[in-house]
Amino acid sequence: MTTPFPPQIPLSPDSLDIVNYINQPLAGRKPVGYQRDFLDSYQPNITYYLNASLRRQLHHMGQTGTEQRPAGTHGRAILNRLLIDLSWASSHLEGNTYSRLDTRDLIEFGQIAQGKALTETQMILNHKAAIELLVENAEAIGFNRYTLLNLHSALAENLLPNPADEGRLRQHRVEISHSVYLPLDIPAQIAMQFDLTLEKAAAILDPFEQAFFIMVHLPYLQPFADVNKRTSRLTANLPLLQHNLCPLTFLDVPEAAYSTAILGVYELTRVELLRDVFVWAYERSTQEYLAIKQNLVEPDPLRLRYRDVIRSLVQSVIQHPEQDAVESIQLGVRQQVELADQESVRALVMDELRRLHEGVLARYRLRPSEWERWKAQQPYFKRPE
């Protein structure tokens, strides 16, 4: 059987061995269960799936010039593009048929593509919510239960047969399609291995090793009823966003290549093939974002400092159209902003209100109906022509 990998993804001899094994019919592959030694043998900062030379290469590729800034600075600067690219590419790996343009129209304008299944639209919107969760909370979240459970909940919303499984560790047996791998099926054991996986991930110092480790071990454990690979792909971006490195968007990664690499982990507990795909995918991501990085505008330090205040004031004004907007802003600024900055922050809030449109409502946790109702009662807040 011919390899599904395109020629632009270079494969090591070890990776080719994995491809040849996975390309066999199911009957030719040996059924195997979860191997605890696979995780137990990994010692953070002693064991490395990515060797020193490869880690240096990835760090060189991923530099953005903002590494010394607060966590999430680069992610916030490229958020609009990241929402489209990562939502589209990660969903595409799950068989989603939205095009990149369809994805942009849905995320920026709320326009649902014609002829698409509701599950596909939901999947894209869930990715958007999960990415925003990562970027907006980059300084506070980490490799812990709170982060992973809430990230899964965002990705799985309205997609699972049992809504109770959203953001909850798996309570029942699952089977992997097109595989002879049998994951753990005892809830207590799943929970124990989940906590150990996060403990080891949190202890890893290198962000790329962290990213790859979670891409290996989260799908391998299958801790959730579904949406495990999606959760691992977004979680892999957590350390990159926290260190202001270029994100891993999975742009142009063939679904067959990714699936075969994951099956190599499941059935052989071998990471070489997934590592080759990871490195190629990251190089592809950095090439895509190099032009973006050159055109980034330096963030407004005042807007960055009072980011939460500005967002809360915009949200409050929109949700209370019966109140005088200008007076509400002035009161809020006096209560939350240092005296020397009050006039500038007030102007920033007013500017945000004038520039508000449906493509940024989620930033302020607003519903389109709230915005439309407010616009109807505040005619003097119009976007400049």
C-alpha positions as CSV (number, residue, x, y, z in Angstrom):
1,M,0.0,0.0,0.0
2,T,1.4,3.4,-0.9
3,T,2.3,6.0,1.7
4,P,-0.4,8.7,2.3
5,F,2.3,11.2,3.0
6,P,3.0,13.9,0.5
7,P,6.7,14.3,-0.7
8,Q,7.1,17.7,1.1
9,I,6.9,16.0,4.5
10,P,10.3,14.3,4.9
11,L,10.2,11.0,6.8
12,S,13.0,9.3,8.7
13,P,13.6,5.5,8.2
14,D,11.9,5.0,11.6
15,S,8.9,6.9,10.5
16,L,8.7,4.9,7.3
17,D,8.6,1.7,9.4
18,I,5.6,3.1,11.3
19,V,3.8,4.0,8.0
20,N,4.4,0.5,6.6
21,Y,3.0,-1.1,9.8
22,I,-0.1,1.1,10.0
23,N,-0.8,0.7,6.3
24,Q,-1.4,-3.0,6.9
25,P,-5.0,-4.2,7.1
26,L,-6.4,-4.3,10.6
27,A,-6.2,-8.1,10.6
28,G,-2.4,-7.8,10.2
29,R,-1.9,-5.5,13.2
30,K,-1.7,-6.8,16.8
31,P,-4.5,-5.6,19.2
32,V,-2.9,-3.6,22.0
33,G,-4.2,-1.8,25.1
34,Y,-3.0,1.2,27.0
35,Q,0.7,0.8,28.0
36,R,1.4,2.6,31.4
37,D,5.1,2.3,30.9
38,F,4.9,4.6,28.0
39,L,4.0,7.5,30.3
40,D,5.8,6.2,33.4
41,S,9.1,6.0,31.6
42,Y,9.0,9.7,30.6
43,Q,11.0,11.9,33.0
44,P,10.5,15.6,32.4
45,N,13.7,17.4,31.4
46,I,15.6,14.1,31.3
47,T,13.6,12.3,28.7
48,Y,13.2,14.2,25.4
49,Y,11.0,13.3,22.4
50,L,12.6,16.3,20.6
51,N,16.4,16.3,20.8
52,A,18.5,19.4,21.6
53,S,19.3,20.2,18.0
54,L,15.6,19.9,17.0
55,R,14.5,22.1,19.9
56,R,17.0,24.8,18.9
57,Q,15.7,24.6,15.3
58,L,12.1,25.1,16.5
59,H,13.0,28.0,18.7
60,H,14.8,29.7,15.9
61,M,11.8,29.2,13.6
62,G,9.3,30.3,16.2
63,Q,10.8,33.6,17.3
64,T,8.5,36.6,17.1
65,G,10.5,39.3,18.8
66,T,8.0,39.5,21.7
67,E,9.5,36.6,23.8
68,Q,10.2,39.0,26.7
69,R,6.7,40.5,26.7
70,P,3.8,39.4,29.0
71,A,2.5,35.9,28.2
72,G,0.0,36.0,25.3
73,T,1.2,39.3,23.8
74,H,1.9,37.8,20.4
75,G,-1.2,35.7,20.4
76,R,-3.4,38.8,21.1
77,A,-1.6,40.7,18.3
78,I,-2.5,38.0,15.7
79,L,-5.7,36.8,17.2
80,N,-8.0,37.6,14.3
81,R,-5.8,35.6,11.9
82,L,-5.2,32.8,14.4
83,L,-8.9,32.3,15.0
84,I,-9.4,31.7,11.3
85,D,-6.4,29.6,10.5
86,L,-6.3,27.3,13.6
87,S,-10.1,26.9,13.6
88,W,-10.1,25.9,10.0
89,A,-7.1,23.7,9.9
90,S,-7.9,21.8,13.1
91,S,-11.5,21.3,12.0
92,H,-10.3,20.1,8.6
93,L,-8.3,17.4,10.3
94,E,-11.6,16.1,11.6
95,G,-13.2,16.0,8.2
96,N,-14.9,19.4,8.3
97,T,-15.6,20.6,4.8
98,Y,-15.7,24.4,5.6
99,S,-13.3,26.2,3.4
100,R,-10.9,28.8,4.8
101,L,-13.0,31.5,3.3
102,D,-16.2,30.0,4.7
103,T,-14.4,29.9,8.1
104,R,-13.4,33.5,7.9
105,D,-17.0,34.6,7.0
106,L,-18.4,32.6,9.9
107,I,-15.9,33.9,12.4
108,E,-15.8,37.5,11.3
109,F,-19.3,38.1,10.1
110,G,-21.4,35.2,11.6
111,Q,-22.2,34.0,8.1
112,I,-23.0,30.3,8.0
113,A,-21.9,28.5,4.9
114,Q,-24.7,27.1,2.7
115,G,-25.0,23.4,2.4
116,K,-22.9,22.5,5.5
117,A,-24.0,20.3,8.3
118,L,-24.8,22.0,11.6
119,T,-22.1,20.0,13.3
120,E,-19.5,21.5,11.0
121,T,-20.6,25.1,11.9
122,Q,-20.7,24.2,15.5
123,M,-17.1,22.7,15.3
124,I,-15.7,25.9,13.8
125,L,-17.4,28.1,16.4
126,N,-16.2,25.9,19.2
127,H,-12.6,26.2,18.0
128,K,-13.0,30.0,18.0
129,A,-14.2,29.9,21.6
130,A,-11.4,27.6,22.7
131,I,-8.7,29.7,21.0
132,E,-10.1,32.9,22.6
133,L,-10.0,31.1,26.0
134,L,-6.3,30.2,25.4
135,V,-5.2,33.7,24.2
136,E,-7.2,35.7,26.7
137,N,-6.1,33.7,29.7
138,A,-2.5,32.9,28.6
139,E,-1.0,34.3,31.8
140,A,-3.3,32.5,34.2
141,I,-3.9,29.0,32.7
142,G,-1.6,26.0,32.5
143,F,-1.3,22.2,32.4
144,N,-3.9,21.5,35.0
145,R,-7.4,20.1,35.3
146,Y,-9.2,23.5,35.2
147,T,-7.6,24.4,31.9
148,L,-7.9,21.1,30.1
149,L,-11.5,20.4,31.2
150,N,-12.7,23.9,30.2
151,L,-10.8,23.7,27.0
152,H,-12.5,20.4,26.2
153,S,-15.9,21.8,27.2
154,A,-15.4,24.7,24.7
155,L,-14.4,22.4,21.9
156,A,-17.1,19.8,22.6
157,E,-20.1,22.1,23.2
158,N,-23.2,20.8,21.5
159,L,-21.3,18.1,19.7
160,L,-21.5,15.1,22.1
161,P,-24.5,12.7,22.4
162,N,-24.4,13.3,26.2
163,P,-23.9,16.9,27.0
164,A,-22.7,15.9,30.5
165,D,-19.5,14.6,28.8
166,E,-18.5,18.2,27.9
167,G,-15.5,19.0,30.1
168,R,-15.8,15.8,32.0
169,L,-13.4,12.8,32.1
170,R,-14.6,9.8,30.3
171,Q,-17.0,7.5,32.2
172,H,-17.3,4.7,29.7
173,R,-15.5,2.6,27.1
174,V,-14.5,4.0,23.7
175,E,-13.2,2.4,20.5
176,I,-10.8,3.9,18.0
177,S,-12.0,3.7,14.4
178,H,-9.6,2.1,12.0
179,S,-7.4,0.9,14.8
180,V,-6.6,-2.1,17.0
181,Y,-5.8,0.1,20.0
182,L,-8.0,-0.3,23.1
183,P,-7.8,2.7,25.5
184,L,-8.3,2.4,29.2
185,D,-12.0,1.9,30.2
186,I,-11.9,2.2,34.0
187,P,-12.8,5.8,35.1
188,A,-10.5,5.8,38.2
189,Q,-7.6,4.7,36.1
190,I,-8.3,7.3,33.4
191,A,-8.4,10.0,36.1
192,M,-5.1,8.8,37.6
193,Q,-3.3,8.8,34.3
194,F,-4.8,12.1,33.3
195,D,-3.5,13.8,36.4
196,L,-0.1,12.2,35.9
197,T,0.0,13.3,32.3
198,L,-0.7,16.9,33.3
199,E,1.8,16.7,36.2
200,K,4.6,15.7,33.8
201,A,3.6,18.2,31.1
202,A,3.6,21.0,33.7
203,A,7.1,20.1,34.8
204,I,8.6,20.3,31.2
205,L,10.7,23.4,30.8
206,D,11.0,23.6,27.0
207,P,7.7,24.9,25.4
208,F,8.2,22.8,22.2
209,E,8.8,19.6,24.2
210,Q,5.7,20.5,26.3
211,A,3.6,21.0,23.1
212,F,4.7,17.7,21.5
213,F,4.4,15.8,24.8
214,I,0.7,16.7,25.1
215,M,0.1,16.0,21.4
216,V,1.4,12.5,22.1
217,H,-0.1,11.6,25.5
218,L,-3.5,13.3,25.5
219,P,-4.9,11.4,22.5
220,Y,-3.1,8.2,23.6
221,L,-5.0,8.3,26.9
222,Q,-8.3,9.3,25.4
223,P,-9.4,10.9,28.6
224,F,-12.6,12.3,27.1
225,A,-15.6,10.7,25.5
226,D,-14.6,12.4,22.2
227,V,-12.8,15.5,20.9
228,N,-9.5,14.3,22.3
229,K,-7.3,15.1,19.3
230,R,-8.8,18.5,19.0
231,T,-8.1,19.2,22.6
232,S,-4.5,18.1,22.3
233,R,-3.9,20.3,19.2
234,L,-5.1,23.4,21.0
235,T,-3.4,22.5,24.3
236,A,-0.2,22.1,22.3
237,N,-0.5,25.9,21.5
238,L,-0.7,26.8,25.2
239,P,3.1,26.8,25.9
240,L,3.8,28.5,22.6
241,L,1.3,31.3,23.3
242,Q,2.7,31.7,26.9
243,H,6.2,32.1,25.5
244,N,5.1,34.4,22.7
245,L,6.3,31.9,20.1
246,C,4.7,31.5,16.7
247,P,1.5,29.3,17.1
248,L,1.1,25.9,15.6
249,T,-1.9,26.2,13.2
250,F,-1.7,22.8,11.4
251,L,-2.2,24.6,8.1
252,D,-2.0,22.3,5.1
253,V,-1.4,19.2,7.2
254,P,-3.0,16.3,5.3
255,E,-5.6,14.5,7.5
256,A,-4.2,11.1,6.4
257,A,-0.7,12.0,7.5
258,Y,-1.8,13.2,10.9
259,S,-4.1,10.2,11.4
260,T,-1.4,7.7,10.5
261,A,1.0,9.4,12.8
262,I,-1.5,9.3,15.7
263,L,-2.2,5.6,15.0
264,G,1.6,5.0,15.3
265,V,1.4,6.3,18.8
266,Y,-1.7,4.3,19.7
267,E,-0.6,1.0,18.4
268,L,3.2,1.1,18.7
269,T,3.8,3.8,21.4
270,R,6.3,5.3,18.9
271,V,6.5,9.0,18.3
272,E,8.9,9.3,15.3
273,L,6.2,9.7,12.7
274,L,4.2,12.2,14.7
275,R,7.4,14.1,15.4
276,D,8.2,14.4,11.7
277,V,4.6,15.7,11.1
278,F,4.9,18.1,14.0
279,V,8.2,19.6,12.8
280,W,6.9,20.0,9.2
281,A,3.7,21.5,10.4
282,Y,5.4,24.0,12.6
283,E,7.7,25.1,9.8
284,R,4.7,25.6,7.6
285,S,3.0,27.6,10.3
286,T,6.0,29.9,10.8
287,Q,6.3,30.5,7.1
288,E,2.6,31.6,7.0
289,Y,3.0,33.9,9.9
290,L,6.4,35.5,8.9
291,A,4.6,38.0,6.7
292,I,2.1,38.8,9.4
293,K,4.9,39.4,12.0
294,Q,6.5,41.9,9.6
295,N,3.3,43.9,9.5
296,L,2.3,43.9,13.1
297,V,1.6,47.2,14.7
298,E,3.2,47.8,18.0
299,P,0.5,47.3,20.7
300,D,-0.8,50.4,22.4
301,P,0.6,50.1,26.0
302,L,-2.4,52.0,27.5
303,R,-4.9,49.7,25.7
304,L,-2.9,46.7,26.8
305,R,-2.7,47.9,30.5
306,Y,-6.4,48.7,30.7
307,R,-7.6,45.9,28.4
308,D,-10.0,44.3,31.0
309,V,-11.3,47.7,32.1
310,I,-12.1,48.7,28.5
311,R,-13.8,45.4,27.7
312,S,-15.9,45.5,30.8
313,L,-17.0,49.1,30.2
314,V,-17.9,48.4,26.6
315,Q,-19.9,45.3,27.7
316,S,-21.7,47.2,30.4
317,V,-22.6,50.1,28.1
318,I,-24.1,47.8,25.4
319,Q,-26.0,45.7,27.9
320,H,-27.6,48.8,29.5
321,P,-29.0,50.9,26.6
322,E,-31.3,52.7,28.9
323,Q,-28.4,54.4,30.6
324,D,-26.5,57.4,29.3
325,A,-23.4,55.9,27.6
326,V,-21.1,58.8,28.1
327,E,-22.0,59.2,31.8
328,S,-21.5,55.5,32.4
329,I,-18.1,55.5,30.8
330,Q,-17.0,58.5,32.8
331,L,-18.1,56.9,36.0
332,G,-16.4,53.6,35.3
333,V,-13.2,55.3,34.3
334,R,-13.1,57.4,37.4
335,Q,-13.6,54.3,39.5
336,Q,-11.1,52.0,37.8
337,V,-8.4,54.1,36.1
338,E,-5.5,56.1,37.5
339,L,-6.1,59.8,37.3
340,A,-3.4,60.5,34.8
341,D,-4.8,58.0,32.4
342,Q,-8.5,58.6,32.7
343,E,-9.0,60.9,29.8
344,S,-7.0,58.7,27.4
345,V,-8.9,55.5,28.6
346,R,-12.2,57.3,28.2
347,A,-11.3,58.1,24.6
348,L,-10.3,54.5,24.0
349,V,-13.6,53.2,25.2
350,M,-15.5,55.7,23.1
351,D,-13.4,54.6,20.1
352,E,-14.1,50.9,20.8
353,L,-17.9,51.7,20.8
354,R,-17.7,53.5,17.5
355,R,-15.7,50.7,15.9
356,L,-17.9,47.9,17.3
357,H,-19.2,45.4,14.7
358,E,-20.6,41.9,14.7
359,G,-17.2,40.3,14.1
360,V,-15.8,41.4,17.5
361,L,-18.9,40.9,19.7
362,A,-17.4,37.8,21.3
363,R,-14.5,39.8,22.5
364,Y,-16.9,41.6,24.8
365,R,-19.1,38.6,25.5
366,L,-22.0,40.2,23.7
367,R,-24.9,38.8,21.7
368,P,-25.8,40.3,18.4
369,S,-29.3,41.0,19.7
370,E,-27.8,43.1,22.6
371,W,-25.7,45.1,20.1
372,E,-28.6,45.7,17.7
373,R,-30.9,46.9,20.6
374,W,-28.2,49.3,21.8
375,K,-27.5,50.7,18.3
376,A,-31.2,51.5,17.9
377,Q,-31.2,53.6,21.1
378,Q,-27.8,55.3,20.6
379,P,-27.8,56.9,17.2
380,Y,-24.9,59.2,18.0
381,F,-22.4,56.3,18.2
382,K,-21.8,55.7,14.5
383,R,-18.7,54.3,12.8
384,P,-16.8,56.9,10.9
385,E,-17.2,56.8,7.1
